[in-house]
Amino acid sequence: HNLPFTILGTCLLWVGWNGFNAGSANAASGIAALALVNTNVAAASALVTWVVIDAARGHIAVSGACTGSIVGLVA
């Protein structure tokens, strides 16, 4: 129920997820770069999609944007 902590947690999770996915290649290679790009594109596109759906419903919320980005990371 604390919006600043929700935003902070989402940001930390996003950064950690980048480290996990890109680091799983065990080298600074093209595979790691592809994992990093795919992670960010998935999270960002889910965030934008969630905000557009919220806007269509008439109410945009920051907590919804945070939820959308986490859904994109998981998917």
C-alpha positions in Angstrom: 0.0 0.0 0.0 3.1 2.2 -0.3 3.5 3.5 -3.9 7.1 4.7 -3.6 8.1 1.2 -2.3 6.1 -0.4 -5.1 8.0 1.7 -7.7 11.3 1.0 -6.0 10.7 -2.7 -5.8 9.7 -2.8 -9.5 12.9 -1.0 -10.5 15.0 -3.3 -8.4 13.3 -6.4 -9.8 13.7 -5.1 -13.3 17.5 -4.5 -12.8 17.9 -7.9 -11.1 16.0 -9.6 -13.8 18.4 -8.1 -16.4 21.4 -9.4 -14.4 19.9 -12.8 -14.1 18.9 -13.3 -17.7 22.1 -11.7 -19.2 24.3 -13.4 -16.6 22.9 -16.8 -17.4 25.0 -16.8 -20.6 28.1 -17.0 -18.4 29.9 -14.7 -20.9 29.7 -11.2 -22.4 28.5 -12.5 -25.7 25.8 -12.0 -28.3 23.5 -14.4 -26.4 23.8 -12.3 -23.3 23.1 -9.2 -25.3 20.1 -10.8 -26.9 18.8 -11.9 -23.5 19.2 -8.3 -22.1 17.4 -6.8 -25.1 14.6 -9.3 -25.0 14.1 -8.8 -21.2 13.8 -5.0 -21.6 11.6 -5.2 -24.7 9.2 -7.6 -23.1 8.9 -5.6 -19.9 8.6 -2.3 -21.7 6.0 -3.5 -24.2 3.9 -5.1 -21.4 4.1 -1.8 -19.4 2.9 0.2 -22.4 0.1 -2.3 -23.1 -1.1 -2.2 -19.5 -1.1 1.6 -19.5 -3.0 1.7 -22.8 -5.6 -0.8 -21.5 -5.9 1.3 -18.3 -6.3 4.5 -20.5 -9.1 2.8 -22.5 -10.9 2.0 -19.2 -10.5 5.7 -18.2 -8.1 5.4 -15.3 -4.3 5.3 -15.5 -2.4 4.2 -12.3 1.3 4.0 -11.6 0.7 0.8 -9.7 -0.8 -0.7 -12.8 2.2 0.3 -14.8 4.4 -1.4 -12.2 2.2 -4.5 -12.5 2.5 -4.5 -16.3 6.2 -4.3 -16.2 6.5 -7.3 -13.8 4.1 -9.3 -16.0 6.3 -8.6 -18.9 9.4 -9.8 -17.1 7.6 -13.0 -16.1 6.3 -13.6 -19.6 
